Amino acid sequence: MSFHAAVFIAVSLDGFIARPDGAIDWLTERGERAGDTGYDEFMAAIDTVVLGRKTFEKVLTFGFWPYAGKQVEVLSTTLPTDVDERVIVHRTVDGLVETLNDRGAKRIYADGGRIVQTFLRAGLLNELTITTVPVLIGQGIPLFGALDADIALTHNATRTLNEGFVQSDYTIRR
Ligand SMILES: NC(=O)c1ccc[n+]([C@@H]2O[C@H](COP(=O)([O-])OP(=O)(O)OC[C@H]3O[C@@H](n4cnc5c(N)ncnc54)[C@H](OP(=O)(O)O)[C@@H]3O)[C@@H](O)[C@H]2O)c1
């Protein structure tokens, strides 16, 4: 594997990335008050974005395409492969990885809860930047899930942003 894969994601204090129906109002209504999260700098270094199907569908509701200039790969067993000319749809992680290697992808942004879990279980992830939002939403889609074995992380830094947002960077130990 010649690429470097990173996650840059926001989570409620109780560990959710979205409400059960996928809503992220709890994030968008507060997000701007956090100040500079470093997202633009992070994105500037990314050449390839990997999205789960549900995150891809959420992005389509934004009304603008936030990945101009990036290669975008979507993992899905259900989407038609010609769903959108801006993305390539992959049925399996193995197929995705083959394409990433063939295309010479260097820095990958993996986004979506299931995608994060898929990448972790497959040993494909190098870095995590988690921004914790000071809100409890009670139930929702979890960022993390079951693992076959523990995954040890190195904590690199933690920053306090505005309005009580807390951002931490971790490297996955190999
Ligand atoms: N808080 C944040 O910063 C943040 C960031 C990103 C997303 N979100 C939110 O999170 C929600 C989506 O997260 P999610 O965890 O439900 O879904 P997701 O990871 O975006 O997408 C899950 C889907 O991806 C496909 N997939 C995942 N792993 C796969 C594999 N190994 N092989 C083949 N296909 C695979 C499957 O699609 P098929 O069902 O088509 O097979 C699966 O249903 C959205 O509401 C989004 O807005 C929040």
The ligand as an SDF file (V2000), in Angstrom:
LIG
                    3D

 48 52  0  0  0  0  0  0  0  0999 V2000
  -19.8840   14.1850   11.5130 N   0  0  0  0  0  0  0  0  0  0  0  0
  -19.1570   14.1660   10.4080 C   0  0  0  0  0  0  0  0  0  0  0  0
  -18.1040   14.8170   10.3130 O   0  0  0  0  0  0  0  0  0  0  0  0
  -19.6180   13.3120    9.2730 C   0  0  0  0  0  0  0  0  0  0  0  0
  -18.6960   12.9610    8.2670 C   0  0  0  0  0  0  0  0  0  0  0  0
  -19.1210   12.1260    7.2480 C   0  0  0  0  0  0  0  0  0  0  0  0
  -20.4190   11.6600    7.2290 C   0  0  0  0  0  0  0  0  0  0  0  0
  -21.2850   12.0320    8.2090 N   0  0  0  0  0  0  0  0  0  0  0  0
  -22.6510   11.5310    8.2150 C   0  0  0  0  0  0  0  0  0  0  0  0
  -22.6020   10.1440    8.4330 O   0  0  0  0  0  0  0  0  0  0  0  0
  -23.7070    9.5290    7.7740 C   0  0  0  0  0  0  0  0  0  0  0  0
  -23.2230    8.3810    6.9320 C   0  0  0  0  0  0  0  0  0  0  0  0
  -22.3940    7.5170    7.6920 O   0  0  0  0  0  0  0  0  0  0  0  0
  -22.6480    5.9530    7.6510 P   0  0  0  0  0  0  0  0  0  0  0  0
  -21.6680    5.3120    8.5890 O   0  0  0  0  0  0  0  0  0  0  0  0
  -24.0910    5.6770    7.8420 O   0  0  0  0  0  0  0  0  0  0  0  0
  -22.3610    5.5760    6.1430 O   0  0  0  0  0  0  0  0  0  0  0  0
  -21.1480    5.6820    5.1030 P   0  0  0  0  0  0  0  0  0  0  0  0
  -19.9080    5.1010    5.6570 O   0  0  0  0  0  0  0  0  0  0  0  0
  -21.1020    7.0450    4.5240 O   0  0  0  0  0  0  0  0  0  0  0  0
  -21.7530    4.7370    3.9610 O   0  0  0  0  0  0  0  0  0  0  0  0
  -22.0940    3.4030    4.2680 C   0  0  0  0  0  0  0  0  0  0  0  0
  -22.2890    2.6730    2.9820 C   0  0  0  0  0  0  0  0  0  0  0  0
  -21.0460    2.6100    2.2780 O   0  0  0  0  0  0  0  0  0  0  0  0
  -20.9350    1.3650    1.6350 C   0  0  0  0  0  0  0  0  0  0  0  0
  -19.8580    0.5850    2.2310 N   0  0  0  0  0  0  0  0  0  0  0  0
  -19.2380    0.7800    3.4330 C   0  0  0  0  0  0  0  0  0  0  0  0
  -18.2940   -0.1610    3.6160 N   0  0  0  0  0  0  0  0  0  0  0  0
  -18.3220   -0.9520    2.5200 C   0  0  0  0  0  0  0  0  0  0  0  0
  -17.5950   -2.0970    2.1160 C   0  0  0  0  0  0  0  0  0  0  0  0
  -16.6200   -2.6250    2.8920 N   0  0  0  0  0  0  0  0  0  0  0  0
  -17.8750   -2.6640    0.9130 N   0  0  0  0  0  0  0  0  0  0  0  0
  -18.8340   -2.1450    0.1150 C   0  0  0  0  0  0  0  0  0  0  0  0
  -19.5830   -1.0680    0.4500 N   0  0  0  0  0  0  0  0  0  0  0  0
  -19.3100   -0.4830    1.6400 C   0  0  0  0  0  0  0  0  0  0  0  0
  -22.2830    0.6660    1.8350 C   0  0  0  0  0  0  0  0  0  0  0  0
  -23.1060    1.1190    0.7710 O   0  0  0  0  0  0  0  0  0  0  0  0
  -24.2990    0.1870    0.1640 P   0  0  0  0  0  0  0  0  0  0  0  0
  -25.3460    0.1340    1.2200 O   0  0  0  0  0  0  0  0  0  0  0  0
  -24.7110    0.9310   -1.0730 O   0  0  0  0  0  0  0  0  0  0  0  0
  -23.6790   -1.1440   -0.1300 O   0  0  0  0  0  0  0  0  0  0  0  0
  -22.7400    1.2440    3.1630 C   0  0  0  0  0  0  0  0  0  0  0  0
  -24.1250    1.1630    3.3580 O   0  0  0  0  0  0  0  0  0  0  0  0
  -24.3650   10.5960    6.9190 C   0  0  0  0  0  0  0  0  0  0  0  0
  -25.5150   11.0490    7.5720 O   0  0  0  0  0  0  0  0  0  0  0  0
  -23.3360   11.7000    6.8810 C   0  0  0  0  0  0  0  0  0  0  0  0
  -23.9140   12.9750    6.7890 O   0  0  0  0  0  0  0  0  0  0  0  0
  -20.9080   12.8320    9.2320 C   0  0  0  0  0  0  0  0  0  0  0  0
  1  2  1  0
  2  3  2  0
  2  4  1  0
  4  5  1  0
  4 48  2  0
  5  6  2  0
  6  7  1  0
  7  8  2  0
  8  9  1  0
  8 48  1  0
  9 10  1  0
  9 46  1  0
 10 11  1  0
 11 12  1  0
 11 44  1  0
 12 13  1  0
 13 14  1  0
 14 15  2  0
 14 16  1  0
 14 17  1  0
 17 18  1  0
 18 19  2  0
 18 20  1  0
 18 21  1  0
 21 22  1  0
 22 23  1  0
 23 24  1  0
 23 42  1  0
 24 25  1  0
 25 26  1  0
 25 36  1  0
 26 27  1  0
 26 35  1  0
 27 28  2  0
 28 29  1  0
 29 30  1  0
 29 35  2  0
 30 31  1  0
 30 32  2  0
 32 33  1  0
 33 34  2  0
 34 35  1  0
 36 37  1  0
 36 42  1  0
 37 38  1  0
 38 39  2  0
 38 40  1  0
 38 41  1  0
 42 43  1  0
 44 45  1  0
 44 46  1  0
 46 47  1  0
M  CHG  2   8   1  16  -1
M  END
$$$$
